[in-house]
Amino acid sequence: MMTLWLGIIVILILAGVFLVYPFVSRKSIESNQHSQSEQANIDIFRDQQRQYQQQLERSEISQQQYTAMVAEAEQLLLSNTAAVKTETGSSSGQGLWMLPVLLIIIPLATVWIYQSLGASIDEQIADKLVEQGQSVNAGQEMVWDSQLIAMISERVKQRRNNIYYWTILAQEAVSRSDMTAAANYFSETVRIEPRESYLLGQYAQALFFAEGNRFTQPVITAIDNAFAVDSSNQTVLGLKGIQAFEGKDYKLAITFWQGAAQQLDPSSGDWQALQNGIQKARQLMGEPTTDVQLSIALSIDKNIQYSADQMVFVAVIEADGPPMPIAARKLVASQLPSKIFLSDRDALIAGRSLSSAGKVRVIARLSTSGTATPQAGDWEAVSDSIAIGDDQINLELSISQQRTQ
């Protein structure tokens, strides 16, 4: 902030120099013009004097006439010189009174305009946000500064299209469980960015909670709008699953929830909640609840060169069936070596589960392209055929073979 004001002061000083310069330069020009006018009058007088002298020498005029004519020329010279001085003196002072007035008004007007239209308040908010980022409680939850929120609430009235401020207000409202306020704030972000997937999902979720976990028409409209923009949005898929479950369309609910679960960390509470919902939907559909589990100790051969952010795809396919995975998991190379678990909860399509499979293979692939589609140059490991039973199955896979096609 101090650097900003120093910059403004330097600019104002430079502006003052440019403001003073015309007055100083005009005075210098007028002084030169005055000298030139005086010299011209003297030259005219001397020229007339030479003419009178020549006329006197040719006896065209008398001595008395010569003296009178020279005296008249001298008087005219004095009169013209006095007129030039008077004109120069009056013009040089003309408008000079404006200089001190402008030197005072311009800095004051500049500061006032900046305070009204500039980003001084935004700078203060930015500084407080830096401090805010370090304010967390014992549960690592954000502790919002009430003064910061008050500043943003006031500033957003002047900057109604600042989507960042509306999002902060919405997040703060969610932290204190004021879902009505959160929905209102998220609605402003959607007004500004009507095609932003994340904001549409957050707005739909906040509105759902604000309506008492009921699928009212505004909630349904918000969910449908978000789903139309991004059908893979995890938040929206979760809401669509709840909506289908309440409508007793359990198969559709499982499909939505499985799509949402694929984007979550299996160790998170949200992932576990989705799995519980999937299990309950399966029970209501009359499906067996036996949950076969594959335990896979997965690693990458130390001789392979790869980057930490490369994608690793793990898929379970039928040993003698189509290549479409029954269950799958996505990781990044930096997470390995690690032990992962695949079960019916990781099924990709409702009606196809590990429990109902006969024999399967597990494929783990280090992708060079970042996509789930196998490519030449990818590294992978493929297990032997495994017969599915009721017990947990333990595997060890090391990614070490490179695909040639």
C-alpha positions as CSV (number, residue, x, y, z in Angstrom):
1,M,0.0,0.0,0.0
2,M,2.9,2.4,0.9
3,T,4.5,1.7,-2.5
4,L,1.2,2.6,-4.2
5,W,1.0,6.0,-2.5
6,L,4.7,6.7,-3.2
7,G,3.9,6.1,-6.9
8,I,1.0,8.5,-6.8
9,I,3.1,11.2,-5.2
10,V,5.8,10.8,-7.8
11,I,3.2,11.0,-10.6
12,L,1.7,14.2,-9.0
13,I,5.1,15.8,-8.8
14,L,5.7,15.1,-12.5
15,A,2.3,16.4,-13.3
16,G,3.1,19.6,-11.4
17,V,6.3,20.1,-13.4
18,F,4.3,19.8,-16.7
19,L,1.7,22.2,-15.3
20,V,4.3,24.9,-14.4
21,Y,6.3,24.5,-17.6
22,P,3.8,26.4,-19.9
23,F,3.8,29.4,-17.6
24,V,7.6,29.6,-17.4
25,S,8.1,29.0,-21.1
26,R,5.4,31.6,-22.1
27,K,7.2,34.2,-19.9
28,S,10.5,33.4,-21.7
29,I,8.9,33.7,-25.1
30,E,7.2,37.0,-24.3
31,S,10.5,38.4,-23.0
32,N,12.1,37.5,-26.3
33,Q,9.2,39.0,-28.2
34,H,9.6,42.2,-26.2
35,S,13.3,42.5,-27.0
36,Q,12.6,41.9,-30.7
37,S,9.9,44.6,-30.7
38,E,12.2,47.1,-29.1
39,Q,14.9,46.4,-31.5
40,A,12.5,46.8,-34.5
41,N,11.4,50.2,-33.3
42,I,15.0,51.3,-32.9
43,D,15.8,50.1,-36.4
44,I,12.9,52.0,-37.8
45,F,14.0,55.2,-36.0
46,R,17.5,54.9,-37.3
47,D,16.3,54.3,-40.8
48,Q,14.1,57.4,-40.7
49,Q,17.0,59.4,-39.2
50,R,19.3,58.4,-42.1
51,Q,16.6,59.4,-44.6
52,Y,16.2,62.8,-43.0
53,Q,20.0,63.3,-43.0
54,Q,20.2,62.5,-46.7
55,Q,17.4,65.0,-47.4
56,L,19.2,67.7,-45.4
57,E,22.4,67.0,-47.3
58,R,20.6,67.4,-50.6
59,S,19.0,70.7,-49.3
60,E,15.6,69.2,-49.7
61,I,14.8,70.2,-46.1
62,S,16.2,72.9,-43.8
63,Q,18.1,72.4,-40.6
64,Q,15.0,73.5,-38.7
65,Q,12.8,71.0,-40.4
66,Y,15.4,68.3,-39.9
67,T,15.5,68.9,-36.2
68,A,11.8,68.9,-35.9
69,M,11.4,65.7,-37.9
70,V,14.1,63.9,-35.9
71,A,12.4,65.0,-32.6
72,E,9.1,63.7,-33.9
73,A,10.7,60.3,-34.7
74,E,12.3,60.1,-31.3
75,Q,8.9,60.8,-29.7
76,L,7.3,58.0,-31.8
77,L,10.1,55.6,-30.7
78,L,9.5,56.4,-27.0
79,S,5.8,56.0,-27.5
80,N,6.1,52.6,-29.2
81,T,8.6,51.3,-26.7
82,A,6.3,52.2,-23.8
83,A,3.3,50.5,-25.5
84,V,5.3,47.3,-25.9
85,K,6.3,47.3,-22.3
86,T,2.7,47.9,-21.2
87,E,1.4,45.1,-23.4
88,T,4.1,42.6,-22.3
89,G,3.6,43.4,-18.6
90,S,-0.2,42.9,-18.8
91,S,0.0,39.6,-20.8
92,S,2.7,38.1,-18.7
93,G,0.6,38.3,-15.6
94,Q,-2.5,37.1,-17.4
95,G,-3.7,33.7,-16.1
96,L,-0.8,33.4,-13.6
97,W,-3.2,33.3,-10.7
98,M,-4.4,29.9,-12.0
99,L,-1.1,28.2,-11.4
100,P,-1.2,27.9,-7.5
101,V,-5.0,27.1,-7.8
102,L,-4.3,24.2,-10.2
103,L,-1.3,23.0,-8.1
104,I,-3.7,22.6,-5.2
105,I,-6.8,21.4,-7.0
106,I,-5.2,18.7,-9.1
107,P,-3.6,16.6,-6.2
108,L,-6.8,16.9,-4.2
109,A,-9.0,15.9,-7.1
110,T,-6.6,13.0,-7.9
111,V,-6.8,11.6,-4.4
112,W,-10.6,12.0,-4.2
113,I,-11.1,10.3,-7.6
114,Y,-8.8,7.5,-6.6
115,Q,-10.6,7.0,-3.3
116,S,-14.0,6.9,-5.2
117,L,-13.1,5.0,-8.3
118,G,-9.7,3.4,-7.6
119,A,-8.7,0.1,-5.9
120,S,-7.6,1.4,-2.5
121,I,-10.2,-0.7,-0.7
122,D,-9.4,-3.7,-2.8
123,E,-5.8,-3.4,-1.8
124,Q,-6.8,-3.4,1.9
125,I,-9.1,-6.4,1.3
126,A,-6.2,-8.3,-0.5
127,D,-3.9,-7.6,2.5
128,K,-6.5,-8.9,4.9
129,L,-7.1,-12.0,2.7
130,V,-3.4,-12.9,3.0
131,E,-3.8,-12.8,6.8
132,Q,-7.1,-14.7,6.6
133,G,-5.4,-17.6,4.8
134,Q,-3.5,-18.3,8.0
135,S,-6.5,-18.3,10.3
136,V,-7.6,-21.8,11.0
137,N,-8.9,-23.5,14.1
138,A,-7.9,-26.8,15.6
139,G,-9.9,-28.7,13.0
140,Q,-8.1,-26.9,10.2
141,E,-11.3,-25.0,9.4
142,M,-11.2,-21.4,8.2
143,V,-11.9,-18.8,10.9
144,W,-13.3,-15.8,9.0
145,D,-12.4,-12.3,10.0
146,S,-15.6,-10.4,10.7
147,Q,-14.0,-7.1,9.6
148,L,-12.9,-8.6,6.3
149,I,-16.4,-9.9,5.6
150,A,-17.8,-6.5,6.5
151,M,-15.4,-4.8,4.1
152,I,-16.2,-7.2,1.3
153,S,-20.0,-6.9,1.9
154,E,-19.7,-3.1,1.5
155,R,-17.3,-3.2,-1.4
156,V,-19.4,-5.7,-3.4
157,K,-22.2,-3.1,-3.5
158,Q,-19.9,-1.0,-5.7
159,R,-18.3,-3.9,-7.5
160,R,-21.4,-6.0,-8.2
161,N,-19.6,-8.0,-11.0
162,N,-16.7,-9.0,-8.8
163,I,-17.3,-12.8,-8.8
164,Y,-14.4,-13.4,-6.3
165,Y,-16.1,-11.3,-3.6
166,W,-19.4,-13.0,-4.0
167,T,-17.7,-16.4,-3.8
168,I,-15.9,-15.5,-0.6
169,L,-19.2,-14.3,1.0
170,A,-20.9,-17.5,0.0
171,Q,-18.1,-19.7,1.5
172,E,-18.2,-17.7,4.7
173,A,-22.0,-18.2,4.8
174,V,-21.6,-21.9,4.3
175,S,-19.1,-22.1,7.2
176,R,-21.7,-20.7,9.6
177,S,-24.5,-22.9,8.0
178,D,-26.5,-19.9,6.7
179,M,-27.5,-21.7,3.5
180,T,-30.1,-19.1,2.5
181,A,-27.4,-16.4,2.4
182,A,-25.0,-18.8,0.7
183,A,-27.6,-19.6,-2.0
184,N,-28.2,-15.8,-2.5
185,Y,-24.4,-15.2,-2.9
186,F,-23.9,-18.1,-5.2
187,S,-26.8,-16.9,-7.3
188,E,-24.9,-13.7,-7.9
189,T,-21.9,-15.6,-9.1
190,V,-24.1,-17.6,-11.5
191,R,-25.5,-14.3,-12.7
192,I,-22.0,-13.2,-13.6
193,E,-20.8,-16.5,-15.0
194,P,-23.8,-18.5,-16.0
195,R,-21.7,-21.3,-17.6
196,E,-19.2,-21.9,-14.7
197,S,-19.7,-25.6,-13.7
198,Y,-18.3,-25.3,-10.2
199,L,-20.4,-22.3,-9.3
200,L,-23.6,-23.8,-10.8
201,G,-23.0,-26.9,-8.7
202,Q,-22.4,-25.0,-5.5
203,Y,-25.5,-22.8,-6.1
204,A,-27.7,-25.9,-6.6
205,Q,-26.4,-27.5,-3.5
206,A,-26.8,-24.4,-1.3
207,L,-30.3,-23.9,-2.6
208,F,-31.2,-27.5,-1.9
209,F,-30.0,-27.1,1.7
210,A,-31.7,-23.7,2.0
211,E,-35.0,-25.3,0.9
212,G,-34.8,-27.8,3.8
213,N,-33.3,-30.6,1.7
214,R,-36.4,-30.6,-0.5
215,F,-36.4,-30.7,-4.3
216,T,-38.6,-27.7,-4.9
217,Q,-38.9,-26.4,-8.5
218,P,-36.1,-23.7,-8.1
219,V,-33.8,-26.5,-6.8
220,I,-34.7,-28.8,-9.7
221,T,-34.1,-26.0,-12.2
222,A,-30.7,-25.2,-10.6
223,I,-29.7,-28.8,-10.7
224,D,-30.8,-29.3,-14.3
225,N,-29.0,-26.1,-15.4
226,A,-25.8,-27.3,-13.7
227,F,-26.1,-30.8,-15.2
228,A,-26.6,-29.4,-18.7
229,V,-23.4,-27.5,-18.4
230,D,-21.3,-30.3,-16.9
231,S,-22.7,-33.8,-16.5
232,S,-19.6,-34.9,-14.7
233,N,-19.8,-32.3,-11.9
234,Q,-19.4,-34.3,-8.6
235,T,-21.7,-32.1,-6.6
236,V,-24.4,-32.2,-9.2
237,L,-24.1,-36.0,-9.6
238,G,-24.6,-36.4,-5.8
239,L,-27.7,-34.2,-5.9
240,K,-29.1,-36.1,-8.9
241,G,-28.5,-39.3,-7.1
242,I,-30.5,-38.1,-4.1
243,Q,-33.3,-36.9,-6.4
244,A,-33.4,-40.3,-8.1
245,F,-33.3,-42.2,-4.8
246,E,-36.3,-40.2,-3.4
247,G,-38.1,-41.0,-6.7
248,K,-37.4,-44.7,-6.0
249,D,-35.3,-45.0,-9.1
250,Y,-32.5,-46.8,-7.3
251,K,-30.6,-48.0,-10.3
252,L,-30.3,-44.4,-11.6
253,A,-29.3,-43.2,-8.1
254,I,-26.5,-45.8,-8.1
255,T,-25.3,-44.6,-11.5
256,F,-25.1,-41.0,-10.4
257,W,-23.5,-41.8,-7.1
258,Q,-20.9,-44.0,-8.7
259,G,-20.0,-41.2,-11.1
260,A,-19.6,-38.8,-8.1
261,A,-17.5,-41.3,-6.1
262,Q,-15.0,-41.7,-8.9
263,Q,-13.9,-38.1,-8.3
264,L,-13.4,-38.4,-4.6
265,D,-10.6,-39.7,-2.3
266,P,-11.7,-43.1,-1.0
267,S,-10.5,-42.1,2.4
268,S,-12.8,-39.0,2.5
269,G,-16.1,-38.9,4.4
270,D,-18.0,-37.9,1.3
271,W,-16.8,-41.0,-0.6
272,Q,-17.9,-43.2,2.3
273,A,-21.3,-41.5,2.4
274,L,-21.8,-42.2,-1.3
275,Q,-20.9,-45.8,-0.8
276,N,-23.4,-46.1,2.0
277,G,-26.1,-44.7,-0.2
278,I,-25.1,-47.1,-3.0
279,Q,-25.3,-50.0,-0.7
280,K,-28.7,-48.9,0.6
281,A,-30.0,-48.5,-2.9
282,R,-28.8,-52.0,-3.8
283,Q,-30.5,-53.5,-0.8
284,L,-33.8,-51.8,-1.8
285,M,-33.4,-53.2,-5.3
286,G,-33.0,-56.7,-3.8
287,E,-29.4,-57.1,-4.9
288,P,-27.0,-59.3,-2.7
289,T,-25.0,-57.2,-0.3
290,T,-21.9,-59.4,-0.4
291,D,-19.1,-57.1,-1.0
292,V,-16.1,-58.8,-2.6
293,Q,-12.9,-56.8,-2.0
294,L,-9.6,-56.9,-4.0
295,S,-6.5,-55.7,-2.0
296,I,-3.8,-54.6,-4.4
297,A,-0.3,-53.6,-3.4
298,L,0.6,-51.4,-6.3
299,S,4.0,-50.0,-7.3
300,I,6.0,-48.7,-10.2
301,D,9.3,-50.4,-11.3
302,K,12.2,-48.2,-10.1
303,N,13.8,-48.4,-13.5
304,I,11.0,-46.5,-15.2
305,Q,11.3,-42.8,-15.6
306,Y,8.1,-40.9,-15.0
307,S,6.8,-37.6,-13.5
308,A,5.0,-37.4,-10.2
309,D,1.8,-36.1,-11.7
310,Q,1.4,-38.8,-14.3
311,M,-2.0,-40.6,-14.2
312,V,-2.3,-44.3,-13.1
313,F,-5.5,-46.2,-14.0
314,V,-6.4,-49.4,-12.3
315,A,-9.2,-51.5,-13.8
316,V,-10.9,-54.8,-13.1
317,I,-12.2,-56.6,-16.3
318,E,-13.8,-60.0,-16.9
319,A,-11.1,-62.5,-17.7
320,D,-13.0,-63.9,-20.7
321,G,-15.4,-61.0,-21.3
322,P,-15.4,-57.6,-22.9
323,P,-12.6,-55.0,-22.1
324,M,-15.1,-52.7,-20.5
325,P,-14.0,-52.4,-16.8
326,I,-16.3,-53.7,-14.0
327,A,-14.6,-51.5,-11.4
328,A,-11.9,-48.8,-11.7
329,R,-9.8,-46.4,-9.8
330,K,-7.7,-43.4,-10.9
331,L,-4.5,-42.3,-9.0
332,V,-1.4,-40.2,-9.7
333,A,2.1,-41.7,-9.7
334,S,3.1,-39.7,-6.6
335,Q,0.7,-41.8,-4.6
336,L,2.6,-45.1,-5.3
337,P,3.7,-47.4,-3.9
338,S,0.5,-47.9,-2.0
339,K,-2.2,-50.5,-1.2
340,I,-5.6,-49.8,-2.7
341,F,-8.9,-51.7,-2.4
342,L,-11.4,-52.3,-5.1
343,S,-14.9,-53.6,-4.4
344,D,-18.5,-53.5,-5.6
345,R,-18.5,-49.9,-4.4
346,D,-16.1,-49.1,-7.3
347,A,-18.4,-50.6,-9.9
348,L,-18.8,-48.3,-12.9
349,I,-22.2,-49.5,-14.2
350,A,-25.2,-50.6,-12.2
351,G,-25.9,-54.3,-12.6
352,R,-22.2,-55.2,-13.2
353,S,-20.3,-55.8,-9.9
354,L,-17.3,-57.8,-8.7
355,S,-19.6,-60.0,-6.7
356,S,-21.5,-61.2,-9.8
357,A,-18.3,-61.7,-11.9
358,G,-16.8,-65.2,-12.4
359,K,-13.1,-64.6,-13.2
360,V,-11.4,-61.3,-13.5
361,R,-8.0,-59.7,-14.3
362,V,-6.6,-56.5,-12.8
363,I,-4.8,-54.1,-15.1
364,A,-2.7,-51.2,-13.7
365,R,-1.4,-48.7,-16.3
366,L,0.9,-45.7,-16.0
367,S,-0.4,-43.4,-18.8
368,T,1.9,-41.3,-20.9
369,S,-1.0,-39.4,-22.5
370,G,-3.1,-38.8,-19.3
371,T,-6.1,-40.6,-20.7
372,A,-7.8,-43.9,-19.7
373,T,-7.5,-45.2,-23.3
374,P,-4.4,-47.4,-23.6
375,Q,-1.6,-46.0,-25.8
376,A,1.6,-47.3,-27.2
377,G,4.4,-46.3,-24.8
378,D,2.2,-46.7,-21.7
379,W,3.6,-48.9,-18.8
380,E,1.4,-51.5,-17.3
381,A,1.0,-54.6,-15.2
382,V,-1.6,-57.3,-15.8
383,S,-2.6,-59.9,-13.2
384,D,-3.4,-63.6,-13.8
385,S,-7.0,-64.7,-14.0
386,I,-8.6,-64.5,-10.6
387,A,-11.7,-66.5,-9.5
388,I,-14.0,-64.3,-7.4
389,G,-15.1,-65.7,-4.1
390,D,-16.4,-64.5,-0.8
391,D,-13.0,-63.9,0.8
392,Q,-10.8,-60.9,0.3
393,I,-8.3,-61.3,-2.6
394,N,-4.7,-60.0,-2.1
395,L,-2.6,-59.1,-5.1
396,E,0.8,-57.5,-5.7
397,L,1.3,-55.6,-9.0
398,S,4.4,-53.8,-10.2
399,I,4.0,-51.7,-13.3
400,S,7.0,-52.7,-15.5
401,Q,5.9,-53.7,-19.0
402,Q,5.7,-51.2,-21.8
403,R,3.0,-51.4,-24.4
404,T,4.0,-51.5,-28.0
405,Q,0.6,-50.7,-29.5
